[in-house]
Amino acid sequence: MAERIHRDMKWTAEDRARYKAIREQFQKERPTPQQLIESGEYNGPIPHGVYLSLMAALVELKKAREAAGLSLADVAERSGIDKAALGRLENGVHDNPTVDTLARYAAAIGKRLVWSLQDVAPTV
């Protein structure tokens, strides 16, 4: 069995409440991509195609996990990734995972990531 990398944090009720308040405040104040573009803080392209490719890969990972008969708890134990984080990843809430996270998830279900480079049709 793989060693669990993520360690449970020992927080007091006060620490959890404080962290929850900070997280909720951030969610309320976090600007949307459109607001960032309008304010001029972000003017780069929004990689919608990359996002869709990521979502397709996450759907495949979830299907493979279910086909293997593994629960999120099983994958969490094998990968060392928190069960809640895996749930957010599968549901598209966490839409910017690291390659390491995806590789650990894939390895936990007996798969591996394969990257490829493809030509893109020129836009005129």
N, C-alpha and C positions, 0 to 999 in steps of 0.2 A: 504494500500500500504506500502511496506517495506521502511524503511528509507535508503536513499542513503548513502553508507559508503564512497565511493570515492568522493572526492571533486575536482572540477575543480581548477586548479592552475592558478593564475593570473600572467602570465609572460609577460615581455616586448618583443618586437621584437628582441632586442639585446640578451636577455636571451635565447629565443627560438633558435636563430641562433648559439649561443655559445654551447647550449646543443646538437643541431643537429650535429655540427662539432665534438664534443666529441664522440657522439654515432657512427658517421660514421668512425672516426679514430679507435675506439674500434673494430668495425666490420671488418675493414681491418687487424688489428693486432691480432685479436683473433685466437688462435691456434685451429686447428682441433683436434678431438680425436686422429687421427692417429699421428699427430705431438706430442701430449702429451705423447703418448705411446712410440714413438721413442726417445723422449728426456729423458725418464725415470721419468717424472713428474707424470705420472699416469700409474700404472701397474696393476690395478684391472680389473676385468672382465667388459666388456661392456654389460650391461643388455639389450641385444637386445630383448629378449622375453618380458621383462617388458615394453619396448618401444612399441612393437607391441600391447600388451594388452592395454596400455594407448591409442594408436591411435584408437583401436577398441571401447573403451569406449567413446572417443570423437566423433566418428562417430555416436554412439548410442544417445549421448546427442544432437547432431545436428539434427538427424532424429526426435527425440522427440520434439525438439523445433519447427521444421517445421510442424510436425503433429498437434501441439497445436496451430498453426497459429500465432506464436510469431516471431517478428523481433528481430534482435540483439539489437535494441534500447529498445524494451520492456524488454528484459532480462537484459540489462544494468541498466535500471531504477529499476527493481525489485531486482537485486542482489547487486547493488552498484559497479559492476565491469565495468570499462571503456569499451565502445563499441568497440574501436579499439583492446583492449586486448582480448575481446571475439572473435573477428574476427581472431586474430593471434592464439588463442587457437584452434578454430575450424579448421583452415587451417594447423595445425601442426607446425606453426612457433615457438610458445611457447611450447616446448616439455617437460617441467618440472614444471607443475603447482602444487601448494600446494593442500593438501586434502581440506583445507578450501575453496579454489577457486572452486574446483570441486563440493563441497557440496553446495556452494552458487548458482552455476549455476544450479545444479539439483533442488534445492528448488525453484528457480525462474521459472522453467518450470513445477512445480508440481510433481517432482520426488524426490527420495532419493537415496543415494549411498548405495550399499550393498557390503560388503567385505566378501570374503570366503577364506578358507585355503584348499589347495588341495595337495595330495601326489604327489611327483614327482618320475618318474621312475628312478631308480639308473643308473648312467652312468658307464660303465666298459671299 
